[in-house]
Amino acid sequence: MNTRAIPVLVLSALCSANGYCEEASLSLGAFVTNKSTVYEGGENKNSPYPFVDGYWGPFFISNGQLGSFIAGNDHWGFALAAGLANLEDKSRGHSKQLAGMHKLEDVFVGSVQAFIETHYGQLSASYEKDISHQHNGYSANVGYRYSLELGHWLIEPAFSATWINESISEYYYGVQHNEVTSNRAAYQPGSASYLKTELNLVYFFNRYHAVALGVSYSQLSNEITDSPIVNHTSTSSALVGYVYSF
């Protein structure tokens, strides 16, 4: 599941609210994340990753994707984007028990995204399609977040639901006939879903320096948890990082 708990809109929301940003903005940083794995015999993973968040007029880079807003204003918008998908741990938690299974590759997706800002929070929706022909699957996501500013703090709870079609389910959680063992039956899942809850905290020292914390919890549907290579009904993650805004 997606473990990047500090999305682009966390920082851009505070940026806009405090008048920090102009027509162009760029933020760079580094995060360390700890995430659990769903896979049988897999291990939780600690890993660093870079943070790049920016926009120039209608164009933006966020969460490994490049895109452009095609319609909207400060309160609603539609965008098109393309980049690296962030659905699952492609190493399967480095599980020795699953070492002989088909290799999971990086997947590049194209997406359509939309959001609506209200006094009660932000509603968002997106549709993603594999454009790298790794699994040729597609997914849809709807979410809600609320940003609360308290002095230098930004506190943001968020909730989302993600649906993935059977091609994605089979790619990540299926067992092909040539992968069957005495302890692992063939498995061909249908479409699946998961519900995610997040809490993100950002502390701004000034307009340039900020630190961020995030935790998330995802509840998986039966189509995922029934897989013989999955031994968890949920996943969780935590991260901490530093961001510099130019």
N, C-alpha and C positions, 0 to 999 in steps of 0.2 A: 504494500500500500504506500501511498504517497507520504513520505516522512519529512518533507520540507515544510515545517510548520510555520515559517515566517514568509508568507507570500508577498508578491510585489505590492499589493494594495495596502498591506499593513503600514509600510513606510510612506507610500505615496499619500495615504489618507492623512497622516499627521503632517506631512510636508505641505499639503494643500491647505489644511486647517490653520496652520501657523504662518502661511505666506512665505515659506522657505524657498519654494521652487519657482523658476521662471519658465520660459518656453522650452528649455532643455534642462535635463537633470541626469546626473550619474552618481550612483552609489556603489562602492566596492567594499568587500569585506571577506571574512573567513568564519566558518562555522565548524563546530564539532558536533556530531550527532551520534546518539546511541539508539539503535532500533532492533526490535525483536524480529524474528523470522517465523514464518508459518510452517516451514518445511521440517519434515521428519529428520531428526538427527542434526539439524542446523544449529548454529550458534548465533547469539546476539552479536551485533557488529558495531564497533566504534570506528567512525571514519570522519576525516576532515573533508570539507568541500568549499570551493570559492563561491562567493556571493557577488552577482553582477545584476544591477537593477538600474535601468535608465530609460529615458524617453526623449525624443526629439520631435516636437510637433506631434503628428499623429503616430509616429513610429515608436516602438518600445522593444526592450529586451527584458525578459523576466523568466526566472525558473527554467532556464535552458531553452527558451523559445524566443524567436523573433516574430514581431507582428506589427500590425497597423490598425488603428481605429478607422472604420469606414463610415461611421455615422454616430451622432450623439452630441452631448454637451456635458456639463458638469454633473448632471443628475442621471443620465443614462447613456449607454453606448453599445455599439456592436464592433467587434474586431475579428480579424483573420490572423492566424499565427501558424508557425511551423517550428518544429524542433524536436528535442529528445523527450520521449515519453518517460513518465516516472511512476510506473505502476507497481513494480515488484523487484525484489532482490534477484538479479540475474545469476548470482553465484549460488542460489538456493542455500544460503547460510553456510556455504562451504561444507555441506553435509557429505560425509564419506559414504553414507548409505545410498546416496543418490548420485554418486560420481559417474555411473555408467549411463545416465539418461541423456537425452538430446540436449545440446548446449543452447542456452538462452542468450540471444544476441541483443544489442542495443536496438531499440525500435524508434523510428522517427515518425512523427504524426503531423497531420495538418488539422487545424481546429477552427471552429466558429465559436466565439465567446460573446456573452452579453451580460450587462449588469444594470441594475436600477438602484440608485441611492435614494433613501427616504430618511425622515427624521427618526425612524425606528430601526435603522440599520441598512445593510446592503444585501440585495438579492442578486444571485448570479446563476448563470447556466452556461454549459459548454457542451460541445459535441466534438469528439476526436476520431480520426480515421488513420490507420496505419498507411503511410505512404512509402515505406521501405520494403514492403512485401515480406515481412518476417512472419506475420500471422494473418494479415489482411483483415483484422478485426476492427471494431469500432466501439466507442463507449460514450456515455452521457453522464453529466454531473449537474446537480443543482445544489446550491449552498446559500447559507445565511451567515452574516457576521455582524457584530455590533462593536463599534469602536468607542471607548470611553477614555477621555483625556483627563488626567489628574496631575496638574503641575507638569513636570517633565516626563511623566509616565503616559504611555499608551497601553491600555488594557483591552484585549480583544478576544472574547469568546467567539467560536465559530462552529457551525454544524453543517454537514454535507451528506449527500447520498449519491453513490456512484453505481451505475449499472454497466456491466461489460457483457458483450455478446459471447456466443459459444466459441468463437475462434480464439478470443483472448483467454477464456477459461481453459480451453484445451491446451493452449500453448504453455501456460504457466502451471496448471494443476492437473492436466491429463496424463495418463500413462498409456503409451502406445504398445501395440502387441509385441513388438520386439524388445520392449523394456520390462516385460513381465518376469517376475522371479517367484520363488516359493513364498516370499513374504510380501509380494507386491502384485496385486491384481490389475488387469487392464481397467482403465477408467476414462470415460468420455463424458465430461460434464457439459451441461447446458449453460445458458446464460446465467450470470451470477450478479451479486450486488454486495455492497458493504456500506455501513453507516459510520461516520467519523465525527468525533468531537475533539475540538482543539481549544487550547488556551495559550494565547501569545502575549508576551509582555515586552515592551520596548522602552528603554530609558534613554532619553536624549540629554547629554551633557550640555550641548549647544547645537547650533545648526549644522555642525560638521561631524560630531562624534556621537555614536549611540551604541548601546549593547542590547542584545535581544535574547530572550529565553522563550522556549516553546515546548509544550507537551501535547501529545495527541493519543487518542485511543480509537481503534477501529473494530467494529463487530462484523464478522464475516457471515455470509449466507451459507446455507447447507450445501449448495453446489460446490463451494470451495472446501468446506470442512469435511465433507464426505470423501474427499480424495484420499487414497492410501498413502500419498506422499506428504500430506498435511497433518499435523498433530496439534494444532491450536485453533481455537474458535475465535481468537481475537489477536490483534497486534497492538503494540504501543511504541512510542518513540519520544525522545527528549533531545533538545539541542540548546546550545549556547553559542553566541558569536558576537563579533564586533563589526560595525559598519561605519565607513567614512563616506560622507556625502560631499561632493564637490560643489 
